[in-house]
């Protein structure tokens, strides 16, 4: 289990997510892990590609809907992030041990929203694959200030919404199938580690009819 968090903290976060469908945790990663992933991010910016919408062969580029660039992570290749992989393992353990979710995998990428980048309202599910269970976003933005943009907007069933500021080391976790959300337009570059905890491996998934 992640040493900087107590079991009591994890259980409190799980209770909040269970009740509200999302939870916000500040200082989710310590300074060392933050430096590791920020350095990795900067050194791989040239390898980022324009993000599309849809899965696999259905993936298309729609700049009017989504304006970020992504770098998909691979555990065997990206060994510089071993401490991050361990944190993901610990998170999956907590969800399976105390929430009985039966998580069996994950998929993560680094996301770069340049100035003007945004992502329209959506759910973190595909039409032909619905195995994403918990969405995880960890923000990597140094010295974020109000007016910088790039907030995560979470929408509720009653028509209201809530803005989450993308503050450095803040983590947002939410139920992938139940929480519509959007990324507001960024007024400066916005960085995050974004991923999904899966109930089946990413290459399989449960197909929707």
C-alpha positions as CSV (number, residue, x, y, z in Angstrom):
1,X,0.0,0.0,0.0
2,X,1.2,3.5,-0.8
3,X,3.3,4.5,2.3
4,X,2.2,8.1,2.4
5,X,-1.5,7.2,2.8
6,X,-3.0,5.5,5.8
7,X,-5.6,2.7,5.4
8,X,-8.1,5.0,7.1
9,X,-7.6,7.6,4.4
10,X,-8.2,5.0,1.6
11,X,-11.3,3.8,3.3
12,X,-12.6,7.3,3.6
13,X,-12.0,8.0,0.0
14,X,-13.7,4.8,-1.0
15,X,-16.8,5.7,1.1
16,X,-16.9,9.1,-0.6
17,X,-16.6,7.7,-4.1
18,X,-19.3,5.1,-3.2
19,X,-21.7,7.9,-2.1
20,X,-20.9,10.6,-4.6
21,X,-19.6,8.6,-7.6
22,X,-16.3,10.6,-7.4
23,X,-13.6,11.6,-4.9
24,X,-10.9,14.3,-4.9
25,X,-7.7,13.7,-3.1
26,X,-5.0,16.4,-2.8
27,X,-1.3,15.5,-2.5
28,X,-2.1,12.0,-3.7
29,X,1.6,11.6,-4.8
30,X,4.6,12.8,-3.0
31,X,7.2,15.2,-4.3
32,X,9.6,12.5,-5.4
33,X,7.0,10.6,-7.5
34,X,5.8,13.9,-8.9
35,X,9.3,14.9,-10.0
36,X,9.8,11.5,-11.6
37,X,6.6,11.6,-13.7
38,X,7.0,15.3,-14.6
39,X,10.6,14.6,-15.9
40,X,9.3,11.6,-17.8
41,X,6.5,13.7,-19.3
42,X,8.9,16.5,-20.5
43,X,11.3,14.0,-22.0
44,X,8.6,12.3,-24.0
45,X,6.7,15.3,-25.4
46,X,7.9,14.7,-28.9
47,X,6.3,11.3,-28.8
48,X,2.8,12.5,-28.0
49,X,0.1,12.1,-30.7
50,X,-3.2,13.8,-31.3
51,X,-5.9,12.1,-29.3
52,X,-9.1,10.8,-31.0
53,X,-12.4,9.6,-29.8
54,X,-13.6,5.9,-29.9
55,X,-11.7,2.7,-29.5
56,X,-9.4,0.8,-31.8
57,X,-10.6,0.9,-35.4
58,X,-13.4,3.3,-34.5
59,X,-11.0,6.0,-33.3
60,X,-11.3,9.3,-35.2
61,X,-9.8,12.7,-34.7
62,X,-12.4,15.4,-33.9
63,X,-10.7,18.7,-32.9
64,X,-14.1,20.2,-32.2
65,X,-14.7,17.6,-29.5
66,X,-11.2,16.9,-28.2
67,X,-8.0,18.9,-28.3
68,X,-5.4,17.0,-26.3
69,X,-2.3,15.0,-27.2
70,X,-1.5,11.7,-25.5
71,X,1.3,9.3,-24.8
72,X,0.1,5.8,-23.9
73,X,2.1,4.2,-21.2
74,X,3.5,0.6,-21.3
75,X,4.7,-1.0,-18.1
76,X,7.4,-3.1,-19.8
77,X,8.8,-0.2,-21.8
78,X,8.4,2.7,-19.4
79,X,10.3,1.2,-16.5
80,X,11.3,4.7,-15.3
81,X,7.8,4.9,-13.9
82,X,8.0,1.7,-11.8
83,X,7.0,3.6,-8.6
84,X,3.9,4.9,-10.4
85,X,3.0,1.3,-11.6
86,X,3.4,0.2,-7.9
87,X,1.0,2.9,-6.8
88,X,-1.5,1.8,-9.5
89,X,-1.2,-1.8,-8.2
90,X,-1.8,-0.6,-4.6
91,X,-4.9,1.3,-5.8
92,X,-6.3,-1.7,-7.6
93,X,-5.7,-3.8,-4.4
94,X,-7.6,-1.4,-2.3
95,X,-10.6,-1.3,-4.6
96,X,-10.7,-5.1,-4.9
97,X,-10.1,-5.7,-1.2
98,X,-12.6,-3.3,0.2
99,X,-15.0,-2.6,-2.7
100,X,-15.1,-6.0,-4.3
101,X,-14.8,-4.6,-7.8
102,X,-12.9,-7.5,-9.4
103,X,-10.5,-5.2,-11.2
104,X,-8.0,-7.1,-13.4
105,X,-6.2,-4.5,-15.4
106,X,-5.6,-0.9,-16.2
107,X,-4.7,1.5,-19.1
108,X,-3.0,4.8,-18.6
109,X,-1.7,7.7,-20.7
110,X,-0.1,11.1,-20.2
111,X,-2.3,13.9,-21.5
112,X,-1.1,17.3,-22.7
113,X,-3.7,20.0,-23.4
114,X,-2.0,22.8,-25.2
115,X,-3.4,26.3,-25.0
116,X,-7.0,26.2,-26.3
117,X,-7.3,22.5,-25.8
118,X,-10.5,21.1,-24.3
119,X,-12.7,18.0,-24.2
120,X,-16.5,18.1,-24.6
121,X,-18.9,16.4,-22.2
122,X,-18.5,12.6,-22.4
123,X,-18.5,9.3,-20.4
124,X,-15.3,7.2,-20.2
125,X,-16.9,4.3,-22.0
126,X,-16.8,3.0,-25.6
127,X,-19.8,1.9,-27.6
128,X,-18.2,-1.5,-28.2
129,X,-16.2,-1.9,-24.9
130,X,-17.4,-1.1,-21.4
131,X,-14.8,-2.5,-19.1
132,X,-13.5,0.8,-17.8
133,X,-14.7,0.9,-14.1
134,X,-12.8,3.6,-12.3
135,X,-11.3,6.7,-14.0
136,X,-8.2,8.2,-12.4
137,X,-6.7,11.6,-13.1
138,X,-3.5,12.9,-11.4
139,X,-2.6,16.5,-12.3
140,X,0.9,17.5,-13.0
141,X,0.5,21.3,-13.4
142,X,3.1,23.4,-11.5
143,X,1.8,26.7,-10.1
144,X,-1.8,26.4,-11.5
145,X,-3.8,29.5,-10.8
146,X,-7.4,30.5,-11.4
147,X,-7.8,31.8,-14.9
148,X,-5.4,29.2,-16.3
149,X,-8.4,27.0,-17.4
150,X,-8.4,23.3,-17.9
151,X,-10.8,22.5,-15.1
152,X,-12.6,19.2,-15.0
153,X,-16.3,19.8,-15.0
154,X,-18.3,17.0,-13.4
155,X,-22.0,16.9,-14.3
156,X,-24.8,15.7,-12.0
157,X,-28.2,14.1,-12.7
158,X,-30.0,17.2,-11.5
159,X,-28.5,19.3,-14.2
160,X,-25.9,21.0,-12.0
161,X,-22.1,20.7,-12.3
162,X,-19.0,21.1,-10.3
163,X,-15.5,22.3,-11.3
164,X,-12.3,20.6,-10.2
165,X,-9.2,22.7,-10.4
166,X,-6.2,20.8,-12.0
167,X,-3.9,21.5,-9.1
168,X,-0.5,19.8,-9.0
169,X,-0.5,16.3,-7.3
170,X,-4.4,16.4,-7.0
171,X,-6.1,13.1,-7.9
172,X,-9.7,12.7,-9.0
173,X,-11.2,9.2,-9.1
174,X,-14.7,8.6,-10.4
175,X,-17.0,5.9,-11.7
176,X,-16.3,5.7,-15.4
177,X,-19.8,4.7,-16.6
178,X,-21.7,7.0,-14.3
179,X,-20.0,10.4,-14.3
180,X,-20.4,12.6,-17.4
181,X,-17.5,15.1,-17.4
182,X,-15.7,17.6,-19.6
183,X,-12.3,19.4,-19.7
184,X,-12.7,23.2,-20.0
185,X,-10.6,25.1,-22.4
186,X,-7.0,25.5,-21.2
187,X,-5.4,29.0,-21.3
188,X,-2.0,27.5,-20.7
189,X,-0.5,24.0,-21.2
190,X,-2.2,21.4,-19.0
191,X,-0.6,18.1,-18.0
192,X,-2.0,15.0,-16.3
193,X,-1.6,11.3,-15.9
194,X,-5.0,9.8,-16.8
195,X,-6.1,6.2,-16.8
196,X,-8.7,3.6,-16.1
197,X,-9.0,0.6,-13.8
198,X,-10.5,-2.3,-15.7
199,X,-12.7,-5.2,-14.9
200,X,-11.2,-7.1,-17.9
201,X,-8.0,-6.5,-19.9
202,X,-8.0,-3.6,-22.3
203,X,-7.6,-5.9,-25.3
204,X,-10.7,-7.8,-24.4
205,X,-13.4,-5.9,-22.6
206,X,-17.1,-6.6,-22.5
207,X,-18.7,-5.9,-25.9
208,X,-21.9,-3.9,-25.9
209,X,-24.8,-5.1,-28.1
